[in-house]
Amino acid sequence: MQGARMETYKKKIWIDLDNSPHVPFFKPIIEELEKRGYRITITARDCFQVCGLADLLRLPYSRIGRHYGKNRMMKVAGLVIRALQLAPTVLTEKPALALSHGSRSQLIIARLLGVPSTLIFDYEHAQWLPFAYPDTVIVPEVIPDTAIKQKFRRIGRYPGIKEDVYVPQFKPMKGILSELGITEKEVVVTVRPPATEAHYHRPQSDELFSVVMQRLSGRPDTRLIVLPRNADQEAAVRVVWNDLISTGKIIIPSKVVDGLNLIWHSDLVISGGGTMNREAAALGVPVYSIFRGEMGTVDKYLSNCGRLVLLQSVDDIEEKLRVCKWNRPTQPGSDSPEALGKIVDELVSIMEQS
């Protein structure tokens, strides 16, 4: 028995944080895996506030690689370059499993170096590279087999949505609004612009974002907190909305903020992406999506449950968007608190078979 425990302890899992949503998602997974005797090594891509969030959550990591912009050819080149940059870490750490929530660079180098890989994903329409396939995947239960077109050695499942993995551990902290100069009487709207550099981006999302900003900024009782995805997007927002930023009507935080805490203290959330929408839905905060790419099963599920409102046209903004104070409960809840345990159980099972 002691030998078995030592063997388990010696196994190492390599987690690559490729995008900002991966940081809060993997933190409780890392903690639970370490409790079960596994060692963890972490790499992080220097983009989209990944490293800032990892610092905020006190996750130790090696900073490797960056983002290469919107150009398709540069994106592909960037994936390969970062994959090669990750190689020394793989060769030194010798992980038994490569794990991520969508790191193509990790998948490339893991396959080249013969490291088994597991990918957790919740958007079935993401683009796959022919040379960057995982061995096993873990997905939400709401995504049916028919929606997964690729063939994998194993498909694990977990209840709820990925945000249910870390929302149950969230503890609200007061003071975030006062730090931003916002009073309790104002209607606080947190806005996340569309992911303009993503392959799934559609121009309609930009149009809806512009209309939403115009409508909300024209209300005397609202304060808008805008969370740009990168420096270029922030610069573009500052050019278009400079006057309202100068008066404080629109606030762009000067440093990385605790996203869940900000969402919890907002009266509504509007986002052109996926994670912030689903975080708000998991917390029970009123949330509206201006995403116009191909809708994933998870977002359809949340919409059908009434936990997410889809704004798919300018008319929808006029008819569906309700701007008012939210009657916030004392503490957030979670529809699927067992999601974390199910994912870790699946990972342990994968490790035991490796």
DOFI-578805 format. One record per residue (C-alpha): x, y, z; residue in three letters. Coordinates in steps of 0.001 Angstrom, whole numbers, padded with zeros to 6 digits, always signed. Example, Ala and Ser with C-alpha at 12.3 -4.5 7.8 and 13.67 -1.06 7.14 Angstrom:
+012300-004500+007800ala
+013670-001060+007140ser
***
This chain:
+000000+000000+000000met
+002823+002395+000870gln
+004458+001727-002477gly
+001194+002529-004268ala
+000899+005810-002384arg
+004458+006760-003281met
+003851+005889-006920glu
+000786+008122-006989thr
+002672+010944-005306tyr
+005423+010762-007872lys
+002983+011336-010740lys
+003029+014882-012004lys
+000326+016756-013893ile
+001263+019690-016115trp
-001432+022378-016353ile
-001129+025115-018972asp
-003063+028344-018327leu
-003693+029634-021834asp
-006487+032171-021218asn
-007749+034194-018252ser
-010841+032016-017466pro
-008544+029040-016936his
-006966+030575-013818val
-009943+030524-011410pro
-011179+027296-012986phe
-007996+025332-012298phe
-007200+026742-008849lys
-009614+024444-006916pro
-008761+021536-009227ile
-005075+022000-008424ile
-005793+022163-004697glu
-007884+018992-004783glu
-005351+017067-006881leu
-002579+018043-004462glu
-004708+016797-001563lys
-004854+013446-003339arg
-001085+013241-003625gly
-000430+014500-007150tyr
+002271+017021-007942arg
+001425+019947-010206ile
+003541+022083-012488thr
+001975+025160-014081ile
+002821+027221-017157thr
+001007+030413-018159ala
+000757+032375-021387arg
+001449+036098-020986asp
-001807+037476-022417cys
-005369+038442-021475phe
-004353+039075-017827gln
-003551+035374-017321val
-000407+036078-015310cys
-002040+038916-013376gly
-004886+036648-012300leu
-002486+033848-011404ala
-000582+036302-009210asp
-003843+037495-007654leu
-004831+033906-006808leu
-001274+033055-005706arg
-000690+030268-008182leu
+002992+029495-008844pro
+003720+029309-012581tyr
+006333+029660-015289ser
+005553+032486-017727arg
+005993+031106-021240ile
+004915+032651-024555gly
+002489+035375-025567arg
-000392+036166-027918his
+000385+036813-031587tyr
-002620+038929-032601gly
-005651+038480-034820lys
-003927+037537-038092asn
-004663+033890-038840arg
-001186+033028-040106met
+000453+034709-037126met
-001878+032811-034795lys
-000817+029480-036251val
+002839+030499-036170ala
+002395+031651-032578gly
+000947+028287-031551leu
+003958+026458-032950val
+006449+028925-031463ile
+004890+028635-028019arg
+004733+024852-028307ala
+008500+024828-028868leu
+008976+027256-025972gln
+007090+024808-023737leu
+009345+021892-024714ala
+012105+022529-022118pro
+009507+022513-019326thr
+008115+019190-020526val
+011558+017633-020859leu
+012611+018870-017415thr
+009404+018199-015459glu
+008513+014906-017208lys
+004748+015097-016499pro
+002565+012010-016643ala
-000354+014056-018019leu
-000789+017348-019876ala
-004002+019104-018844leu
-005666+022304-020054ser
-008964+023943-020939his
-008036+024683-024532gly
-004282+025139-024885ser
-003469+024161-028469arg
+000244+024775-027909ser
+000224+022285-025059gln
-001573+019716-027214leu
+000994+020130-029996ile
+004088+019639-027836ile
+002472+016907-025747ala
+001793+014885-028882arg
+005282+015526-030261leu
+006925+014422-027005leu
+004572+011536-026296gly
+002902+012957-023173val
-000723+011805-022673pro
-003099+014769-022772ser
-006525+015572-021385thr
-008567+018537-022549leu
-011494+019956-020601ile
-013792+021987-022837phe
-017322+023398-022819asp
-017695+024875-026324tyr
-018092+022204-028962glu
-017681+024596-031913his
-014056+025498-031146ala
-011696+024909-034059gln
-009484+021821-033907trp
-006045+021576-035449leu
-005316+018234-037157pro
-002082+017800-035196phe
-003394+019035-031820ala
-005849+016442-030572tyr
-006061+015334-026931pro
-006169+011680-025951asp
-009075+012153-023554thr
-011603+014928-022926val
-013923+016019-020108ile
-017090+017982-020950val
-020310+019136-019242pro
-023117+016566-019143glu
-025397+018891-021125val
-023238+018474-024246ile
-024562+015349-025991pro
-022430+012817-027849asp
-023981+013989-031124thr
-022482+017461-030626ala
-018937+016074-030348ile
-017782+015317-033886lys
-014262+014168-033046gln
-013289+010690-031846lys
-011492+010476-028500phe
-010154+007570-026485arg
-012347+008580-023568arg
-015029+011212-022875ile
-015592+012073-019231gly
-018484+014235-018036arg
-019389+016484-015133tyr
-022680+018077-014000pro
-023529+021731-014480gly
-021119+024178-016099ile
-017398+024758-015643lys
-018056+027851-013528glu
-019712+025573-010957asp
-016217+024239-010260val
-015060+027419-008525tyr
-018189+029488-007757val
-019053+027383-004653pro
-015736+028481-003086gln
-016389+032168-003755phe
-016694+034449-000717lys
-017974+037983-001479pro
-015796+040834-000240met
-017233+044295+000290lys
-015501+047464-000819gly
-014881+046799-004498ile
-017444+049378-005652leu
-016236+052101-003291ser
-012686+051492-004526glu
-013972+052295-008024leu
-015797+055401-006813gly
-019300+053945-007176ile
-022115+054496-004679thr
-024695+051928-003556glu
-027554+053895-005153lys
-026177+053632-008683glu
-027050+050813-011070val
-023758+049018-011701val
-023348+047400-015112val
-020267+045312-015862thr
-019581+045042-019584val
-017151+042728-021378arg
-016558+043635-025053pro
-016626+040926-027746pro
-013526+038812-028293ala
-012486+040525-031521thr
-009364+038368-031990glu
-011136+035022-031557ala
-011885+032777-034525his
-015581+032725-033570tyr
-015948+036538-033560his
-018730+038097-035651arg
-019101+041825-036534pro
-022700+041774-035260gln
-021320+041492-031720ser
-019459+044786-032180asp
-022651+046477-033339glu
-024584+045204-030333leu
-021777+046286-027994phe
-021905+049807-029414ser
-025688+050044-029067val
-025583+048692-025511val
-022933+051247-024530met
-024929+054098-026083gln
-028133+053099-024316arg
-026588+052509-020907leu
-024378+055609-020927ser
-027448+057736-021645gly
-029081+056759-018350arg
-028379+059079-015398pro
-028534+056284-012798asp
-025973+053889-014303thr
-022217+053439-013956arg
-020492+051211-016479leu
-017454+049097-015637ile
-015842+047994-018893val
-013348+045118-018861leu
-011322+045133-022113pro
-009622+041881-023089arg
-006244+043376-023946asn
-004363+046659-024364ala
-005435+047164-027984asp
-009102+046759-027116gln
-008731+049114-024171glu
-007152+051728-026438ala
-010040+051400-028904ala
-012642+051791-026121val
-010837+054859-024799arg
-010876+056497-028232val
-014609+055981-028794val
-015792+056692-025248trp
-013137+059128-024086asn
-015546+061816-022819asp
-017562+059392-020690leu
-014386+057835-019312ile
-013128+061303-018380ser
-016318+062063-016429thr
-016255+058681-014678gly
-019476+057455-016269lys
-017451+054616-017773ile
-014778+053022-015591ile
-011916+050889-016843ile
-010161+049406-013775pro
-006498+050331-013630ser
-005487+046922-012272lys
-006624+043308-012356val
-009770+042872-010280val
-011410+039810-008759asp
-013885+039026-011536gly
-016342+037038-009430leu
-016442+039696-006747asn
-017075+042404-009341leu
-019839+040375-010978ile
-021453+039663-007600trp
-021572+043378-006748his
-022937+044322-010188ser
-026649+044760-010861asp
-026331+043212-014302leu
-023657+041860-016603val
-023409+042134-020400ile
-020710+040244-022258ser
-019697+039379-025789gly
-017914+036237-024639gly
-018727+033103-022734gly
-017031+032823-019358thr
-018218+036057-017763met
-021782+035315-018861asn
-021625+031859-017330arg
-019974+033128-014140glu
-022864+035570-013685ala
-025367+032801-014398ala
-023672+030548-011841ala
-023849+033347-009262leu
-027467+034168-010110gly
-026667+037700-011327val
-028868+039031-014191pro
-026815+038510-017354val
-027166+039273-021042tyr
-025141+037879-023934ser
-024245+039841-027080ile
-022242+036909-028450phe
-023170+036311-032096arg
-020921+033396-033027gly
-022235+029855-033241glu
-024066+029253-029971met
-022759+026418-027827gly
-024900+023842-026036thr
-024039+025244-022596val
-025305+028732-023451asp
-028435+027289-025037lys
-029009+025329-021840tyr
-028614+028456-019680leu
-030912+030428-021970ser
-033586+027732-021877asn
-033351+027703-018072cys
-033837+031481-017926gly
-030388+032041-016399arg
-029012+033868-019466leu
-030786+036326-021795val
-029612+036377-025417leu
-029504+039797-027094leu
-029349+038825-030750gln
-030485+042090-032371ser
-030874+045805-031685val
-034586+045199-031140asp
-033706+042649-028447asp
-031742+045327-026596ile
-034797+047551-026526glu
-037222+044788-025594glu
-035272+042448-023298lys
-032601+044468-021497leu
-033788+045410-017994arg
-031606+048008-016316val
-032380+048200-012596cys
-030990+047404-009147lys
-030624+043690-008378trp
-032068+042312-005160asn
-028859+040581-004111arg
-029155+037578-001759pro
-026910+037237+001280thr
-024700+034559-000268gln
-024358+033047-003764pro
-025340+029454-004384gly
-024495+026839-007012ser
-026706+024548-009041asp
-023988+021874-009304ser
-021590+021971-006318pro
-020437+018437-007162glu
-018800+019512-010457ala
-015333+019873-008913leu
-015378+016407-007369gly
-016573+014770-010578lys
-013812+016371-012647ile
-011088+015428-010166val
-012438+011861-009930asp
-012268+011621-013716glu
-008692+012934-013766leu
-007632+010472-011073val
-009177+007654-013078ser
-007277+008789-016176ile
-004026+008949-014200met
-004537+005482-012741glu
-004915+004047-016242gln
-001852+005865-017615ser
***
